[in-house]
Every structure is written in structure tokens, then in C-alpha cells.
Amino acid sequence: MTQRVISAVVALAIFIPLLFVGGRPFDLMVALIAMVAYYEILQMAKIPFPSWRGIIGLITMMLQLLPSYYLALLPQEIDYMTLYFAGLAMLLIIMVFKPEDINFEQVGVISLAALYVGRGFHLLIETRLMGLLPVIYVLIIIWGNDTFAYLVGRQIGRTPLAPKVSPNKTIEGSLGGIIGAFICSSIVLYFNNIFGISIMDNLILALILGFLGQMGDLVESSLKRTYEVKDSGNIMPGHGGFLDRFDSLLMVLPMFYFLIPFLGA
């Protein structure tokens, strides 16, 4: 327990100041987190790293991670999907000539890891470019969701939510988490409604993002069950890996970024 607390304090002492500072320091921190998360997926899948196939995937992931203002330096015809498919094509071509080194399943794991991690953390950088409060809003929804889901599930949880993936999670806890996400996000907007959205819009966001946050956690649980590991990594003693800590965020941010323009932000 002491190790878990110390690990959390150290992580927050690094993350929060850089979140407030923003800019290049924040971007570099996110890039480091993304590289470790990508590495954790490869480790779970028992794909060696460093290796040429792992490095191709890493480069592909980092290109997906790049802030949009860097992409403006490239020819107009080149976008994120072009860069992604270039990396995927390289892996497939090498598979044809070196089938003893890489198979189709590994190509799938590497390319999906590059897209999932790269685009997810890219949107964290892009959201921070919108300002500090949008990131705080998303984090509050995730943390409120996690906290209330745990507390409600522990007290009155009876009905399993996804017993084959995570036996301890319950439908009651899930509903409690979504309610908690709405309450916590409403408090943030009460003090500074940077989006200019209504209570109903916030309710819609809390429902959708709260649900997706829980799905992100379950996706991570499913991944760990597939590869028969307890944690994605051990970089944070008592907490597991970076993927364990950011699984909800990777699922929430794409939908947040998609919905905000429709809600008047």
C-alpha cells in the first residue's frame, strides 16, 4: 500500500505541473508515456523489442502521435492515415519476404498498437492545445467515473457487468460511475463553463464518455486476459503499467474530440 501511494504521488508530481505548463514539455511527456504504453503491448504479446518490426511500429506510432502543427510542414497530400498505411505496408511487405520473423497476427498487433496508442495520445496533445480546462474536464469525468464506480460497486454491486473479462465489475457500479462522472463534470462547469454547454449537453457527454471510460478499462482487462498477465507493465509499482493508467483516456478522447463541436464548444 505504501509503495502504491508513493508511486501515485511521484507520478502526479510530474504529470500535473507539466499539464499546467503545456507546450513542448507536456508534448514530450505524453510522447514518453505513449512509447512506454506501446512497448507494454508488445511485451504482453511477446514481440521482441528492440527489433526491426517493433521499431517500424514505434515510428508509425510516433507519426500518429505528432501534433497537427507538425503535419502542416509536410506536403498537403500526406495525412495521418497515409503515414499509418505506409508503416502497415512496410510490415506486410517484410512479412512476405521474412515470414520466419513476423506473421500476420504480429503485424496486426503492432499496427493496431501503433494506431490505438498513437492516435489516443495524439488527441491528448490536441485537447491540451485547446486549453487546460478541456483536459481537466475529461480527466475529471474519468476519475469521477472510476471513483464512484468503485464506491457504489463495493457497497451495492450485485449484477456482474462483464464476468468473463472482469468479474468484480458490476452494473450497479457502472451506473454509479456514470452518475459520478456527471456530478464531477457539472462541478467543473459550474466554476468555469469553457464550452458554453448546457446541463443536458453535459449529461450527454457524461453518459457517453463515462460509458466509454469503463469500456476502455474492460478492453485493457480483456487484453491482459488474452495474454495472461496481471498488469500491462511494472513502471508504476502498485499500479502496473502506463497502459493500465491511461486505458480509459485512450477510449474517451476520440469521442470527446468528435462530440465537442456538436455541443457548442
Secondary structure, DSSP 8 states (H G I E B T S, - for coil): -HHHHHHHHHHHHHHHHHHHH-HHHHHHHHHHHHHHHHHHHHHHTT--SSSHHHHHHHHHHHHHHS-HHHHTTS-TT--HHHHHHHHHHHHHHHHHH-TTT--HHHHHHHHHHHHHHHHHHHHHHHHHHH-HHHHHHHHHHHHHHHHHHHHHHHHH--SEEETTTEEEEEHHHHHHHHHHHHHHHHHHHHH--TT---HHHHHHHHHHHHHHHHHHHHHHHHHHHHTT-SSS-SSBTTTB-HHHHHHHHHHHHHHHHHHGGGGT-
